[in-house]
Amino acid sequence: MVVALVAWELGSVLGALPASVFPSMSETGGRLFGLFVDPEFWNSFRETLISWIIGVVAAAVLGLPVGILLGRVAFLYKSSRLLIDFLRTIPSVAVIPLLTLILGATMEMKVVLVIYGAFWPIALQTIYGVRDVDKVLMDTVRSYGIPRLRSALAVLLPAALPYLVTGLRISVVVGLLLAISGEILGSAPGIGLDMALAQTGGDVSLTYAYIVFIGLLGVTVDLLLNVMSRKVLFWHASVREEKE
């Protein structure tokens, strides 16, 4: 990272990178710090954050029970597999024009977009996790007459938890990308729209400042998700092996 930043600065100072396309690293850093003291920036960031969180939470609330149901009932899984494979292969950004036409350039449009994109990783990973649970284990639970709700909470969910955590991690990142994409392509309020307006207005250094901030946000989210998954899966063999 240090080498890349130094090369960026030297390339701008020496003229190897055209100023009209690549502002210097120091100039971009100055504009980035300028964003942090701009109240309008934090208002836009709040718009992005709210739509992102609401969309991911709603996707999890919908995806977990759907995934458990389809994973446990073989008939439902087989009869819906073709429809699932068709819908999940549609790029989420491809539905932005349709959602913008129906809902307009609003936060609701972004929330629906995030739900659509974040639903599939959670639902599919839940299906895979539930179907991968040892059948002998579930037969043993049934033989002891343990109620279904208790067996689901005490046996099924813990066994499928690594898959659920993976699906949630993917969905959180996908949701962030879609929230910003909805702002850029659908003109919904947020930091994505601010970045698009800066680019349209020819303010290259401000555009790069937004890009750097979004990148730093993505890295921060990824690090937090890594920590969270290790805390939740501290008992799992993969986490124990890494610690050893």
Stockholm file with secondary structure:
# STOCKHOLM 1.0

chainA/1-244         MVVALVAWELGSVLGALPASVFPSMSETGGRLFGLFVDPEFWNSFRETLISWIIGVVAAAVLGLPVGILLGRVAFLYKSSRLLIDFLRTIPSVAVIPLLTLILGATMEMKVVLVIYGAFWPIALQTIYGVRDVDKVLMDTVRSYGIPRLRSALAVLLPAALPYLVTGLRISVVVGLLLAISGEILGSAPGIGLDMALAQTGGDVSLTYAYIVFIGLLGVTVDLLLNVMSRKVLFWHASVREEKE
#=GR chainA/1-244 SS CHHHHHHHHHHHHTTSSCTTTCCCHHHHHHHHHHHHTCHHHHHHHHHHHHHHHHHHHHHHHHHHHHHHHHHHCHHHHHHHHHHHHHHHTSCGGGGHHHHHHHHCSSHHHHHHHHHHHHHHHHHHHHHHHHHTSCHHHHHHHHHTTCCHHHHIIIIIHHHHHHHHHHHHHHHHHHHHHHHHHHHHHHCCSSHHHHHHHHHHTTCHHHHHHHHHHHHHHHHHHHHHHHHHHHHHTTTSHHHHHHHC
#=GC SS_cons         CHHHHHHHHHHHHTTSSCTTTCCCHHHHHHHHHHHHTCHHHHHHHHHHHHHHHHHHHHHHHHHHHHHHHHHHCHHHHHHHHHHHHHHHTSCGGGGHHHHHHHHCSSHHHHHHHHHHHHHHHHHHHHHHHHHTSCHHHHHHHHHTTCCHHHHIIIIIHHHHHHHHHHHHHHHHHHHHHHHHHHHHHHCCSSHHHHHHHHHHTTCHHHHHHHHHHHHHHHHHHHHHHHHHHHHHTTTSHHHHHHHC
//
